[in-house]
Amino acid sequence: MGVFLFFLSFFSSNEIYHFYFKASGKTAFAANVAGSTKHIWLEQGSLLMFIAKKRVSIKTHQLISFNAAIPHRFECISNPFAKGLFYVVY
């Protein structure tokens, strides 16, 4: 798979990850715990995000937040490849 996640910090009930794709590809995440929210800040590139059956396009310098308890996946098809931050609040 062409995506890398680096755990940056853990503050009581929050987690921050830096991610970047090294190639086009897809990734999937299991749902987080009920009541959690995921925030994604895209630093570069673009991502297609699928939350359940909903498709959302994320562009450079865009922040998106969603219910992280819903299974979700990401697809990177652009070059430059997507990179950014995940911020999960539990």
PLY file of the C-alpha trace (Angstrom):
ply
format ascii 1.0
element vertex 90
property float x
property float y
property float z
element edge 89
property int vertex1
property int vertex2
end_header
0.00 0.00 0.00
1.24 3.50 -0.74
0.15 5.40 2.37
2.19 6.02 5.50
0.91 7.17 8.88
3.11 8.63 11.59
1.74 8.96 15.09
2.67 12.45 16.24
0.98 12.95 19.57
-1.50 11.64 22.08
-3.23 14.07 24.43
-5.60 12.28 26.82
-8.53 11.78 24.45
-6.99 13.05 21.19
-4.59 11.61 18.61
-2.71 13.37 15.81
-1.26 11.57 12.77
0.73 12.84 9.80
0.02 10.88 6.62
1.32 10.86 3.08
0.78 8.77 -0.01
3.85 7.64 -1.95
1.77 6.34 -4.85
-1.79 6.31 -6.08
-3.93 3.96 -4.05
-6.68 3.28 -1.57
-6.74 2.79 2.14
-9.50 1.78 4.54
-9.91 2.38 8.25
-12.07 0.52 10.70
-14.57 2.74 12.43
-13.32 4.56 15.51
-15.22 4.32 18.78
-18.74 5.74 19.04
-18.76 9.47 19.69
-15.37 10.12 18.06
-14.76 12.81 15.45
-12.00 12.82 12.85
-10.63 16.05 11.37
-8.51 15.93 8.22
-6.32 18.82 7.05
-4.95 18.28 3.56
-1.57 19.96 3.03
-0.98 18.80 -0.53
-2.76 17.01 -3.38
-6.35 15.85 -3.30
-8.23 12.91 -1.79
-11.46 11.13 -2.44
-13.04 10.15 0.86
-15.79 7.56 1.18
-17.85 7.61 4.38
-20.33 4.75 4.22
-21.80 5.34 0.72
-21.08 9.08 0.57
-18.21 10.33 -1.65
-16.42 13.57 -0.70
-13.57 15.29 -2.56
-10.94 17.01 -0.38
-8.65 19.63 -1.92
-5.35 21.19 -0.78
-5.70 23.44 2.31
-9.16 22.14 3.09
-10.30 20.92 6.52
-13.06 18.35 6.80
-14.62 16.82 9.92
-16.85 13.77 10.20
-18.21 11.11 12.54
-15.27 8.72 12.81
-17.49 5.92 14.13
-18.63 5.35 10.53
-16.30 3.11 8.45
-14.36 5.24 5.98
-11.67 4.98 3.32
-9.50 7.26 1.23
-8.32 7.18 -2.36
-5.44 9.20 -3.78
-5.36 9.47 -7.56
-3.58 12.80 -8.03
0.02 13.83 -8.36
1.38 15.46 -6.25
0.23 12.73 -3.90
-1.88 13.65 -0.90
-0.35 14.46 2.46
-1.80 16.02 5.59
-2.91 15.51 9.19
-5.56 13.40 10.94
-6.78 14.69 14.26
-9.06 12.27 16.15
-11.09 13.43 19.16
-12.54 10.71 21.40
0 1
1 2
2 3
3 4
4 5
5 6
6 7
7 8
8 9
9 10
10 11
11 12
12 13
13 14
14 15
15 16
16 17
17 18
18 19
19 20
20 21
21 22
22 23
23 24
24 25
25 26
26 27
27 28
28 29
29 30
30 31
31 32
32 33
33 34
34 35
35 36
36 37
37 38
38 39
39 40
40 41
41 42
42 43
43 44
44 45
45 46
46 47
47 48
48 49
49 50
50 51
51 52
52 53
53 54
54 55
55 56
56 57
57 58
58 59
59 60
60 61
61 62
62 63
63 64
64 65
65 66
66 67
67 68
68 69
69 70
70 71
71 72
72 73
73 74
74 75
75 76
76 77
77 78
78 79
79 80
80 81
81 82
82 83
83 84
84 85
85 86
86 87
87 88
88 89
